[in-house]
């Protein structure tokens, strides 16, 4: 029976123009495409073609990947359970997708459908859509005083190369969370099988405020003399492997009722494929490096980098928020004219950003879900889109494995 269905499918396919078949297949998610590769050799070759994979990824919708941890106080074995929620363009509860992850897996980057996880002894690159994953060795000697935020992952559209980056801290800066100085980054090109050291300008790095990959370059915040407001953006071109310093835009500190004597905390993110700086007022007596979480109780300004060559910025949003605590999950929290917010009680909300000047009101926020007992500072949000990219193309000496680590449909509670 199965062979008869296979013959019928193939004979039907031969009567349909190939370009029409391709157009239909390009509109399908990765899951059905993986099954349709078995229909016939012609479909298998088409779906596996690098040009098809690239076009399929380009057309695919970009989702918001929201990760959170629930702490279950079970006696005698308390545990932490990690969850992943995908929020689509409609921000609809009926379209959420959930999967379980190992609580020891710390996601530090999402790029073109590939997720990078930090583990105690290795790094893991995963394609959730296909279930493929591979383990990569950390740089030699990097075990103690190592943290997930010291790693990042990016892609260059011209070279087609994926690169992992590790910020090599100076030994005297080993205290977790504090800003650190570095003069070397370590780079691993997927497929090469080795880490390389690249000399960098010696700067005080603030990577726990975000690292983003836009148009073939990595961007993060630095602190030090010779910069506007004591901060600047540093970029690293993934093709040329060169560094550039970009001064911040003209910023003002908001005077708010909830934040006496404020100064700005800065976060870097990506919005509409542009590098953006988010400025949020906070108490002046609090060290800037301790502002891990962006609290919108005092509002925020969002500046976008209009020109990477001329380093021009423009004010994209000016957000006014009530005094009630509202937090954002870094590094990506604004998507499709909406901002994702969370409060201390475990509620997750979104609010429309329809104009340059936005006033967030609680009665206008749309509640997405209630997470229950969780720590808001243990949440993350990343952009994610499905991809057919086979990790075997980039494995090198590493072994590609396939497991049921898939993003599978589930019913969300709300």
N, C-alpha and C positions, 0 to 999 in steps of 0.2 A: 504493500500500500504506500509506504513511504517513497519507494522508487518511482511509483506511478505519479505521485504528487510532484516529485522532482522533475519528471519528464514533462508534465503539464506546465509547470512553472517556466522551464527553460524554453519550451516551444512557444509559450505566450510571450516571453521576453523577446524572442527573435522577431515577433511581428510588431513590436513597438520600437520606434526610432531610438537609437542609443542616447541621443541628447535629451530626449524626454525622460528616459529611465534615470539618467544621471540627475536631472533636475528634481525628480521625485525623491531619489535617494538622499540628495543634499538637504532635504527638508526634514529628514528623520533624525531622531535622537541616536546616540551611540549604541544603546542596547539592541534595538531592532536591526541596526546595520550589522552588528556582529553576528546575528543569526542569519541575516540575508546573504552573508558571504558564502553560505553553504548551498545556496540555490543552484549556482552554476559557476564554472570557471570565469566566465566573462564578468559576472557581478563581483566575484571575489577579487579579480584583478583591478576592477574599477574602484572598489571601496578601499583597496590597499594602496592605490596609487598616491604618491606624495602630494601631487597637485590637488587631488580630490580631498585628501586629509586637510590640507591647508585651507581650501575654500570652505569646507564644512566647518572648520573652526572659526573662520572669519564670519560666517553667516550666523553661527550659533548665538543664542541669547546669553548675556552675562547676568549671572545671579549673584546674590549676596550670601556668602557662606558664613553662618553665625555659629560659633562654638562656645559651649558653656559647660561647666562642671557642677554636678550636684553632689553634695556631701551627705551621705547617708549614715546616720549615727546608730548603726546596728550594734547590738551587744551580743557576743563579745568581739565582733569583727567589724568595726566601722570601715567604710570604704568610700572611695570617690569614683563616680561614674561620669564618663565624658560623653557628650552628645553633640551631634552636628545637625544643624537645621539649614535648609536651603530656602531662601525667600526669592520668589521669582519676580518678574517685572510687574505683576498685578498685586503683589504684596497680599496674597490671598491665603488664608489658613488652609484651604482645600488643596493647595498646590505645594505645601511643604513636603520636604523629603528629609528623612532622618536616618542616621546610621550610628552605630556604636563604635567608639574608638578605644584603644588602650589608654588608660589615664596617664601612663608614662610617656605617651607620644605627645610632644609639644610641637604644634604646628608653628612654623616660623615664616612660611612663604607659600603663596599660591601664584602660579604663573602659567597661563595658557592651558589650564586644565590639569597641570601637574602640581601636586602638593608636596611640600618638603617638611619632614618631621625630624625633630631633634630627639635622640635617645641618649642614654647614659654613655654608651660606648660607640655608637655609630650614628650615621644620618640615614634617613630613609626617604626615597623619592617614590611617590605613589601616583598612579593614574586610576582614580576611583571609578571612572566610567568603564574601564576594561578589567579592573581587578589586578592589574600588573603592578609590581613593586620591586625595588631593588635596594639593597643596603650598600652604603659607601663608607669607607673608612674616614675617620677624622684626621686632621693633620697630625703628624708625628708628635708625640709628647703632649697633646692637648687632652687632658683628662681632668685635672684639678682646676678649680676656679673657672670652669667653662659653663656657659649659659646659652640658652636657645637664642636670645636676642643678639648674640654676637655673630649670628649667621644670617645670610640673606641669599636670595636666588633670583636670577633674572635671565632675560632672553634678548638677543639682538636680531631684529628682523632681516638684516642684510646678510649676516653670516649664517643665520639659522642655528646658532650655538646657544646652549643653555649653560650658565655658569653659576656655581656656588661661590659665595664669598664668606670669608671668616676674618673678622677684625681681631688682629693679634695685639692684645693689650700689653702694655709695659708691666713688668712684674710688680711694681709698687702700687699699681691701681687695681688690685685684685678684690677689693671689697664689692660685693654684689650691689648693683643698682647705681652706684656712684659714677659720675662721668669719668672717663679714662682717656689717657693719651695713647696714641699709637702712631707708629711710623711705617708699619707694614700691614698689608692685607694679603691674605692667602686665597688664591683663586683655583678652583677645580672646574675644568671644562668637562661636561658630561661626555664620556667616551674616551677621554685621555688616560684616565686611571691614575692621575697623580696630582698633588697640590703644588702650586708654584708661589713663591714669595714675590710680591711687587712692592717696591718702595713707594711710600705715600708721604705727602706733607704732614709733618708732626702737628697734630691738632688734638683738641679735647673733644671727644666724640660723644654724641647723645643719641645712640642708636635705639635706646629703649623708648624714644619718642617717635619711632617709625623709620623704616627704610622702604622706599618704593622704587619700582622699575617702570620707567616710562620711555618709550621710543628708543630703546637700546642703551639706556644709561640707568645707573642706580643713584638715588638721591637720599641724603640723610642730613641731620642737623649737626653743626659743630658749635663750640663755644670758645671765645677767646678774644684777645686784643685785635684791633684792626677790623672789627666787624660792627655792623649797625646793631645797636641795642644789645651788644654782647653776644649775638648769635648770627649765624650765616648758614647757608646750604652748601654742602659739598656734593659734587657729582663725579661719577666714575664711568667713563665710556667703556662699554663692554667689548667694543671692537678694537679701539686704539689703546685701551687700558691706560688712559690718561685721566688726570684729576682737574677739576675746575671749581673755583669758589664763587658762589653767587650771593650777593648781598640781599638782605631782606627788604621788603617794600617799606614805605613810610607807615609806621604803625603807631596807633594811639592806644593808651591804656584806658579801659572803660572804668569809670567810677560807678560802683554799684552799692546797693544797700547791704547785700549779703557778703560783701568782700571789702572790708575797710582797708585803706592804704594799700591798694592792689598794685601788682605789676603783672606783666604778661608771661604766661607759659605758652610754649610753642609746640605744635605737633605737625608732622608732615604726613600728607596723605595723597591719594590720587582721586580726582573727580573728573569724569568725562575725558579720560586719557590725558589729563594735565596734572602737573605737579602743583600741589596746593599746600599753603601754610595756614593752619588754624591757630588763632591767638585767643587765649582765654585768660581773664584776670584771676589772680589768686592772691592769697595773703603774702605780703612782702617778707614776713619773717620766716616763711617756709622755704627751704632751699629748693631751687628750681629742679634739681635732679630728682627730688622726691615726688614731683607731680606726675605720677605714673598715669593717672586716669583723668580724662578731661571731664570736668564737672561744669555743666552749662547753666548753673544757677545764676551766673553773672552775665550770661550771653557770650557771644563769640563772633569774630570776624573771620571770613574765609577768603584768602587771597590766592589767585591762580597765576601761574607762570605762563604768560602769553607767548613769550619768545625765549627759547633756550639759547639763542645766539646773542640777542641784545639784552637779555635778562630783564625784560619788562614784566611787571606785575599789574594785575587789575583786581579790584574788589569784587568778588563774585557774590558773596552773601554777607549781610550783617544781621546776626541772629540775636533777638531779645528773648530771654527765657525767664520764667517765674523763679522766685527764690527757692522753690522746692528743688531738692537735688535731682538732677538729671545727668546721667553719665552716658558716654559713648564708648563703644568697644573698638579699640584700635586694631589695625591701622585704617580700615576703610569703613566709614559709617554714613556716607552720603551717596545715594545711588538713585538715578532716575528722578531727580527733583524731590527726593524724600530723605529725611534724616532718621536714623535708627537710634532710639533712646532707651535707657533702662533706669530703673530706680532701685533703691535699697531693699524694697520689699519683694523683689523678684519679678516685677512686671516689665514687659518689653513693649514699647510703643513706637509708632512712627508718626511723623508730622510732615505735611507737604511744605515744600519750599518753592512757592510759585513766583516770588518776587525777590528783588535784591535785598530789600529790608523785610525781615521776617520776624513776627512776634509769635512765639510759641505759647499757646494757651492750653491748659490741661483739658478743657472741655472739647477742644478741637482735635486732640491727639486720638489716634486710632490704636486701640489695644490689640497687640498681636497674640501674646500668650503670657501665662504666669509660670515662671520657672520654679517657684518654690524656694527652698533654702539653698542659696548659692551665694558665692562671693562675686560681686560685680567686677572686681579687679582680676578675676580669672576668666573673663570672657574675651573673645576675639571676634573680629569680622574681617573677612577677606572676599575679594571678587573671585568668582569661579565660573568657568564655562567648560562644557564637556569637550573632550578631544579623543580622536582615534589614534593619536600618536603612539606607536609601539615603543616601549622603553628599550627593546632590543637594539634599536638604532643608536642608543646612547650608553649602552651598558659597558662597553669595553670589556675589561676582565671580570666585571661583576656579573653575578647570576641573576637573571630576571625570574621572578617567581610570580605565580598567579594564585590568588586566594579569594575567598568570598567577601573581601573588603570592598563592598560595593555600596553606592548610595541607592538604597532601595526605598520604594514608596512606603509611607506609614501614615497612620491617622494622627493628626496633631490634636492635642487637648487645648481648649481655649475657652 
